[in-house]
C-alpha cells in the first residue's frame, strides 16, 4: 500500500471521532443549544458557527479522501469502484451541508423563530447535501456487504448490514423531541462504518481472496492432456 493511500485511509479513520468531538465541544458550550432537540446543523449559525462549518467540510473531505483510498485497496472490480464513488459522494454531501448553512429555527440561535424555519435557497441546498450523504451511505453500506460476502468476510458483511439497518431505525423510532440527537447518532453510525472499513483496510483485515471477480474454473480437454481456465 502506498504512503498516500495510507494517509487517505487514516484520514477516514479519524473522521468519525473528530466529528463527534467537535460536535460535543459546541453542543455543550453554545448558549441555548439543546443537544437532544436542536439539529447539529444549527450549530453553523450565529457566533461560533464557523466551527461547525469547518466540522462538516473537514470531515467531508476526510471521508471523500477515504473513498479514494479504498479505490486503491479494495480491488479493481465493479463493486469496489462503486464503493469508492459512493463514499466520495458521502463526503461531498457533508461538504455541501457545511458550505450552505441551514435556516435558523427552534429558538436557536438567540432570536430565531420557534418551530420549523422558513426554508431559504441555501437551506434547500443544505438539505440536498444531507440527502446525498444519506442515500450514498445506504448504497455504500449494501455494496460493501455484498463485496465482503463474496470475499467470505461474513463478519464484515454482517456489520455493514447492521449499520445500514441501525442508521435507518434509530431516527425512525422515537418522538420529535429527541429526533435531533437520534439523527446525530445515525450520522455517527454511518461515518463510523466507513472509518471501520478504512481501519480494517489499513490493518489488512478486509481484503478477500477473490475481490468481486469470479474464481477461475479449470477443466480438462475431452481428448487431451492440456487444461484451460475460464
Backbone torsions as a table, in degrees:
resi	resn	phi	psi	omega
1	UNK	NA	132.9	-177.9
2	UNK	-72.3	162.5	179.7
3	UNK	-64.5	-37.8	179.7
4	UNK	-66.7	-37.6	177.8
5	UNK	-65.0	-41.0	177.2
6	UNK	-61.9	-41.1	179.7
7	UNK	-64.2	-42.9	179.9
8	UNK	-64.8	-43.3	179.3
9	UNK	-68.1	-37.6	177.4
10	UNK	-63.3	-38.4	175.6
11	UNK	-59.9	-41.0	178.1
12	UNK	-67.1	-33.4	178.7
13	UNK	-64.0	-43.5	-176.3
14	UNK	-82.0	-10.2	-175.7
15	UNK	-59.3	-45.9	-176.0
16	UNK	-67.3	-52.4	177.4
17	UNK	-60.3	-34.4	177.6
18	UNK	-63.7	-43.8	179.1
19	UNK	-59.3	-44.4	-178.3
20	UNK	-67.3	-45.4	-177.7
21	UNK	-63.6	-45.9	-179.1
22	UNK	-65.8	-35.3	175.0
23	UNK	-64.9	-47.7	-176.2
24	UNK	-61.9	-42.7	-179.9
25	UNK	-58.5	-40.3	179.9
26	UNK	-78.6	-45.9	-172.8
27	UNK	-59.6	-32.3	-176.6
28	UNK	-102.7	9.9	179.7
29	UNK	-130.1	-13.4	178.6
30	UNK	-83.4	125.5	-179.0
31	UNK	-61.2	128.9	176.2
32	UNK	87.2	-7.0	-179.4
33	UNK	-86.8	127.5	178.0
34	UNK	-109.0	108.9	-173.7
35	UNK	-57.0	-33.3	-177.6
36	UNK	-81.3	-16.3	-173.2
37	UNK	-112.9	-40.4	-175.3
38	UNK	-89.5	129.4	177.2
39	UNK	-61.5	149.7	-179.8
40	UNK	-57.8	-31.3	-177.0
41	UNK	-61.6	-27.3	179.7
42	UNK	-65.7	-20.8	178.2
43	UNK	-66.5	-15.1	178.3
44	UNK	-76.2	-6.4	-175.2
45	UNK	-104.4	158.4	173.9
46	UNK	75.5	-171.9	178.8
47	UNK	-62.2	130.2	-178.3
48	UNK	85.1	1.1	-179.1
49	UNK	-63.4	-23.0	179.4
50	UNK	-58.3	-29.9	-176.9
51	UNK	-64.6	-40.8	179.6
52	UNK	-74.6	-31.8	174.9
53	UNK	-60.8	-46.2	177.0
54	UNK	-61.4	-39.5	179.3
55	UNK	-58.5	-51.2	179.5
56	UNK	-60.0	-49.2	-174.2
57	UNK	-67.8	-47.1	-177.5
58	UNK	-63.9	-46.9	179.7
59	UNK	-65.2	-38.4	177.1
60	UNK	-60.7	-42.1	178.2
61	UNK	-65.7	-38.4	178.9
62	UNK	-66.3	-39.6	178.0
63	UNK	-66.1	-44.8	178.5
64	UNK	-62.4	-40.2	175.7
65	UNK	-60.9	-37.7	175.8
66	UNK	-62.5	-35.9	176.1
67	UNK	-62.6	-39.2	176.6
68	UNK	-65.8	-42.2	178.2
69	UNK	-61.9	-39.9	178.9
70	UNK	-66.3	-32.1	179.4
71	UNK	-63.3	-23.5	-178.8
72	UNK	-92.5	-11.2	-171.0
73	UNK	-124.0	-20.2	-177.6
74	UNK	-84.1	-13.7	-179.5
75	UNK	126.8	-179.1	-175.6
76	UNK	-109.3	4.3	-178.0
77	UNK	-77.1	174.0	-176.9
78	UNK	-64.8	-39.6	179.6
79	UNK	-60.8	-44.6	179.7
80	UNK	-62.3	-40.3	179.2
81	UNK	-65.1	-41.3	179.3
82	UNK	-66.7	-38.7	177.2
83	UNK	-59.5	-45.3	178.8
84	UNK	-59.4	-47.5	-179.5
85	UNK	-60.7	-44.3	-177.1
86	UNK	-67.2	-39.7	177.8
87	UNK	-66.4	-39.6	175.7
88	UNK	-60.6	-41.5	178.5
89	UNK	-65.1	-35.3	174.0
90	UNK	-56.2	-48.5	-179.8
91	UNK	-64.0	-40.4	178.6
92	UNK	-61.4	-39.3	177.8
93	UNK	-60.4	-40.3	177.8
94	UNK	-66.5	-40.3	178.2
95	UNK	-62.3	-43.9	177.4
96	UNK	-59.9	-44.7	179.8
97	UNK	-62.1	-29.1	178.5
98	UNK	-80.1	-41.5	-176.5
99	UNK	-73.4	-29.6	-179.9
100	UNK	-114.1	102.5	-171.2
101	UNK	-74.2	155.6	178.4
102	UNK	-76.2	179.1	179.4
103	UNK	-98.2	146.5	-179.4
104	UNK	-65.7	143.9	179.2
105	UNK	-175.6	173.3	179.0
106	UNK	63.6	22.1	178.9
107	UNK	78.6	11.1	178.8
108	UNK	-134.2	137.0	-3.8
109	UNK	-71.8	-176.2	-175.6
110	UNK	-53.2	131.0	-179.2
111	UNK	92.9	-8.1	178.7
112	UNK	-72.0	150.9	178.7
113	UNK	-66.2	149.8	174.3
114	UNK	-74.6	155.9	178.0
115	UNK	80.0	-166.5	-176.0
116	UNK	-69.7	140.8	179.9
117	UNK	-78.9	162.9	170.4
118	UNK	-83.9	124.6	-171.4
119	UNK	-78.1	130.3	174.9
120	UNK	-96.6	178.9	179.4
121	UNK	-64.9	-40.4	-179.6
122	UNK	-72.5	-29.2	174.2
123	UNK	-66.6	-37.2	178.3
124	UNK	-66.9	-40.8	178.1
125	UNK	-66.1	-37.0	175.7
126	UNK	-57.2	-44.3	179.2
127	UNK	-65.4	-35.3	176.3
128	UNK	-61.0	-42.4	177.3
129	UNK	-61.1	-42.5	179.0
130	UNK	-62.4	-46.9	-178.7
131	UNK	-63.9	-40.6	178.3
132	UNK	-59.2	-43.9	179.4
133	UNK	-61.8	-43.5	-178.2
134	UNK	-65.2	-48.2	-177.9
135	UNK	-65.8	-40.4	179.3
136	UNK	-64.0	-39.0	178.8
137	UNK	-64.7	-47.2	-178.7
138	UNK	-57.0	-44.9	179.7
139	UNK	-67.7	-40.5	-179.4
140	UNK	-66.0	-42.0	-179.5
141	UNK	-62.3	-43.2	179.1
142	UNK	-67.5	-42.2	-179.5
143	UNK	-66.3	-38.6	175.3
144	UNK	-61.0	-42.1	-179.8
145	UNK	-61.5	-41.4	178.9
146	UNK	-64.8	-44.8	180.0
147	UNK	-61.9	-45.6	-179.7
148	UNK	-65.6	-37.5	178.1
149	UNK	-63.5	-41.0	178.2
150	UNK	-66.3	-31.3	179.1
151	UNK	-88.6	8.6	178.0
152	UNK	61.9	32.7	172.9
153	UNK	-101.8	73.7	-171.2
154	UNK	-65.8	-35.2	178.4
155	UNK	-63.0	-44.4	177.9
156	UNK	-65.9	-39.6	178.6
157	UNK	-61.7	-44.3	178.9
158	UNK	-63.6	-38.6	179.4
159	UNK	-64.2	-38.7	178.4
160	UNK	-64.5	-45.2	178.7
161	UNK	-63.8	-42.3	179.3
162	UNK	-61.3	-40.7	179.8
163	UNK	-65.3	-41.6	178.8
164	UNK	-63.1	-46.5	-179.5
165	UNK	-63.7	-45.2	-179.4
166	UNK	-63.4	-41.3	-179.8
167	UNK	-62.9	-28.6	178.0
168	UNK	-84.7	-38.4	-174.4
169	UNK	-77.7	-37.3	-176.1
170	UNK	-56.9	-47.5	178.3
171	UNK	-70.6	-26.2	-173.7
172	UNK	-79.1	-24.9	-174.7
173	UNK	-103.2	111.2	179.2
174	UNK	139.4	-179.8	-177.6
175	UNK	-99.9	172.8	-176.7
176	UNK	-65.9	-26.4	-177.8
177	UNK	-64.0	-27.2	-178.4
178	UNK	-115.1	14.0	-177.6
179	UNK	-62.4	-38.9	-176.6
180	UNK	-61.0	-47.0	-178.6
181	UNK	-69.5	-31.8	178.2
182	UNK	-71.1	-34.6	174.1
183	UNK	-66.0	-37.2	177.5
184	UNK	-64.4	-45.3	178.7
185	UNK	-60.9	-40.5	178.3
186	UNK	-61.4	-42.0	178.5
187	UNK	-63.6	-38.4	178.8
188	UNK	-65.7	-39.1	176.6
189	UNK	-60.8	-44.5	-178.2
190	UNK	-62.6	-53.0	-179.9
191	UNK	-67.5	-32.7	179.3
192	UNK	-61.7	-36.2	177.7
193	UNK	-64.0	-43.7	179.6
194	UNK	-64.2	-41.4	177.5
195	UNK	-62.0	-41.0	-179.5
196	UNK	-65.8	-42.3	178.8
197	UNK	-64.8	-40.7	178.3
198	UNK	-63.0	-41.6	178.5
199	UNK	-65.7	-44.0	177.9
200	UNK	-60.8	-35.4	177.4
201	UNK	-66.9	-43.3	178.2
202	UNK	-60.2	-36.5	-178.7
203	UNK	-87.4	-1.2	178.4
204	UNK	73.9	29.6	-175.5
205	UNK	-108.4	1.4	-177.2
206	UNK	-115.2	-12.4	-179.7
207	UNK	-72.0	149.2	-178.9
208	UNK	-120.4	170.1	-176.3
209	UNK	-71.1	-22.4	-173.9
210	UNK	-119.4	-6.2	-170.1
211	UNK	52.8	-131.3	177.8
212	UNK	-114.6	29.0	177.2
213	UNK	-103.2	161.9	179.2
214	UNK	-80.4	140.7	177.9
215	UNK	-68.5	151.0	179.1
216	UNK	-70.5	141.9	177.9
217	UNK	-112.4	125.3	-179.1
218	UNK	-106.7	134.5	179.3
219	UNK	-142.7	159.8	-177.8
220	UNK	-95.0	145.1	173.8
221	UNK	-66.1	145.6	-177.4
222	UNK	-57.5	-40.1	-174.7
223	UNK	-129.1	39.3	179.7
224	UNK	-153.9	172.4	-177.8
225	UNK	-98.6	-6.1	-179.1
226	UNK	-80.7	153.9	176.8
227	UNK	-127.1	150.9	178.9
228	UNK	-128.0	157.7	175.4
229	UNK	-116.5	150.4	180.0
230	UNK	-140.9	NA	NA
